[in-house]
């Protein structure tokens, strides 16, 4: 290659670099908008739940903008797909903070993804409000930028009380998925049941997405179990329940804390979903006392926007986004240290929403996140525990 | 209890065998390493789902519909694969990887990210044969696999076309020199393999569940069973499928579900160390 060619090549590289830099500048956010970042699994294994959280967040942002935005500024949502892969999620935080100049991040489903986003948020010093996270370890790291609107004990405590006060079983079987949250849930539940002298003769860990539960069902038939708790997710329940029926298992009672209280589960399982129990923090018709009107408004707006009934996961997304929006309203938007001020405003949150009265402890854990126990009766979710919120009577055992 | 385990293991293994047979035939004859095999299986499952849930057809009528739909798709795919240049194995890996992403997104657009399951309540009923009770579901799966594999085995062993196909798998150039139409064999093997995927699709939607990204595992199963059996060996594929189904059930029952994949993988690695060209290798 001669000298002239080298010069031309150098010139071309320079032009390209300048073009990229200018392109980057032109993407600089407008001061008319407040940018909130969202990282969710929109494709990959967790896409279904990620999309649900995204819909909830989107609705919260759109509602806010319709009402005039925050202090006259519209909110812009910058959404990124982590493809259900933690290694992808980590890089997206840096992109959202450095390139897209977001003031806070929300979204996230399951702890493997939430954990890496929260760590990256700490490094980038940007507040992150996770929409769905359980593992207790995550908030023990004292990450000042990490907040979440859910926690494991919100599922665990009502299940424990429901078993002891209502079901009163002799023998319980526990199946759980090999995810951090499900494993922690099962371990703590077993410890609790042992203290209460309730036998747990059957405990099995399985990989979520397993294709055949038949050997486990055959194994379960050895024990005369009074109640089965399954810490799997929606697809695991679809398969397990189907195979329990196909194997004519004498099922007395079944509770899956995750994945059952969804309209899509009932529509897929049809009659097989009847009398199964689950937990939920919110559902249309099951809302925090005093928030009935707000809940109804949310359902109406959601149905109008997405042409379907909202689920509890939609509400998780909505709640997480509303926490950031509420905190932004209490923050001086022209402050040079906006992200830090926003962090302080989030930690001082005191907001009543249909799913929970949101307030955080010093670790970023929600103070008031608690589920109720529901049972599917005639295709509808009926709240059966605690008694003060019950909308119907529990049918137990199923086989009677 | 062990008899029940045996039946469910054979039913699971039969399913593995059907999906692996399609992959094995396509790869053996056309050298197309189809990473989108699981997505094609999902396509069959979605076709059956639409036929059953939207048009109210039963499970069995949905099976030929799925097979036909997949054959039609296969005709288009075959034309595309023919346009791919050498090195074929490598280029088809890249192409089918792209096809995986394209199909996943199409499923996402048309069926959303929801999990779908085919409702077949009649499969929970049991039938007693020689004092042993089978669920209709397990029996249907087992018989479908057994009949389709037997038919394929008969064709490959006892017909001229089958023998030509086996010869094509072993040495394409030599077969061409003998005057056998390699191109025609390739089309038939490709469409035959795709038809098997179409046959397995409705079973997948009924025994398992379908969602846009649920094909990867099926592709892996097809690849593993094919490698363990040896490419193009029909009998070995069904033995490998049954072996894998039974082993998984045995491990789950004795050691627990957490050990299922680990122990199965170790056994498969051991088999490949002992027989690197697969179970059917006579050397």
Boltz contact constraints between the chains, C-beta under 6 A:
constraints:
  - contact:
      token1: [A, 44]
      token2: [B, 213]
      max_distance: 6.0
  - contact:
      token1: [A, 45]
      token2: [B, 213]
      max_distance: 6.0
  - contact:
      token1: [A, 47]
      token2: [B, 113]
      max_distance: 6.0
  - contact:
      token1: [A, 48]
      token2: [B, 113]
      max_distance: 6.0
  - contact:
      token1: [A, 51]
      token2: [B, 113]
      max_distance: 6.0
  - contact:
      token1: [A, 204]
      token2: [B, 256]
      max_distance: 6.0
  - contact:
      token1: [A, 204]
      token2: [B, 257]
      max_distance: 6.0
  - contact:
      token1: [A, 205]
      token2: [B, 258]
      max_distance: 6.0
  - contact:
      token1: [A, 206]
      token2: [B, 257]
      max_distance: 6.0
  - contact:
      token1: [A, 211]
      token2: [B, 208]
      max_distance: 6.0
  - contact:
      token1: [A, 212]
      token2: [B, 12]
      max_distance: 6.0
  - contact:
      token1: [A, 214]
      token2: [B, 8]
      max_distance: 6.0
  - contact:
      token1: [A, 215]
      token2: [B, 249]
      max_distance: 6.0
  - contact:
      token1: [A, 215]
      token2: [B, 252]
      max_distance: 6.0
  - contact:
      token1: [A, 215]
      token2: [B, 253]
      max_distance: 6.0
  - contact:
      token1: [A, 216]
      token2: [B, 257]
      max_distance: 6.0
  - contact:
      token1: [A, 218]
      token2: [B, 1]
      max_distance: 6.0
  - contact:
      token1: [A, 218]
      token2: [B, 4]
      max_distance: 6.0
  - contact:
      token1: [A, 218]
      token2: [B, 5]
      max_distance: 6.0
  - contact:
      token1: [A, 219]
      token2: [B, 253]
      max_distance: 6.0
  - contact:
      token1: [A, 234]
      token2: [B, 115]
      max_distance: 6.0
  - contact:
      token1: [A, 235]
      token2: [B, 115]
      max_distance: 6.0
  - contact:
      token1: [A, 235]
      token2: [B, 209]
      max_distance: 6.0
  - contact:
      token1: [A, 238]
      token2: [B, 115]
      max_distance: 6.0
  - contact:
      token1: [A, 238]
      token2: [B, 117]
      max_distance: 6.0
  - contact:
      token1: [A, 238]
      token2: [B, 209]
      max_distance: 6.0
  - contact:
      token1: [A, 245]
      token2: [B, 124]
      max_distance: 6.0
  - contact:
      token1: [A, 246]
      token2: [B, 124]
      max_distance: 6.0
  - contact:
      token1: [A, 246]
      token2: [B, 135]
      max_distance: 6.0
  - contact:
      token1: [A, 246]
      token2: [B, 137]
      max_distance: 6.0
  - contact:
      token1: [A, 264]
      token2: [B, 114]
      max_distance: 6.0
  - contact:
      token1: [A, 268]
      token2: [B, 117]
      max_distance: 6.0
  - contact:
      token1: [A, 270]
      token2: [B, 119]
      max_distance: 6.0
